[in-house]
Amino acid sequence: MKRSPTRLRPLRAVACAGGLAALALLSACDQLFPYRSPGEIVYRKNCAECHGLDGAGNTPNYMGNAWADLRDNEWHTGPDAGAIKAVVESGVFGEMPGYTGKLSREEIDQVVDYVRVLRGDKAPEPRPQ
């Protein structure tokens, strides 16, 4: 039995609607599953509990502690990349643990890069293609 073109119209409409729904879902994926750089992943796992996801330091334990805000220039040793790396590696006595031995050198460098992104000193890492 041969189908007439008028009977195929509903099937084409369903297929077209399904395709459009799939495209809408794909375009929403960037918002549902945003790209996180390697540095952001390590930061979220090791630093965000005290410094907050945005680096502002507005967390229950550190609210009001000027050193917890990573976005400003109030740093124990200075806000440049080398000083940030030194703090991540060695920590701050009585306030922050050092991460030498807990994180690899590459992970420490990634965290430093991400902190610089939070501060606005560096552009965010683009999503790989």
Sequence and secondary structure as in RCSB ss.txt:
>XXXX:A:sequence
MKRSPTRLRPLRAVACAGGLAALALLSACDQLFPYRSPGEIVYRKNCAECHGLDGAGNTPNYMGNAWADLRDNEW
HTGPDAGAIKAVVESGVFGEMPGYTGKLSREEIDQVVDYVRVLRGDKAPEPRPQ
>XXXX:A:secstr
    HHHHHHHHHHHHHHHHHHHHHHHHHHHHS    HHHHHHHHHTHHHH TTSS  STTTTT GGG TTSS  
SS SSHHHHHHHHHH BTTTB   BTTB HHHHHHHHHHHHHHHTSS       
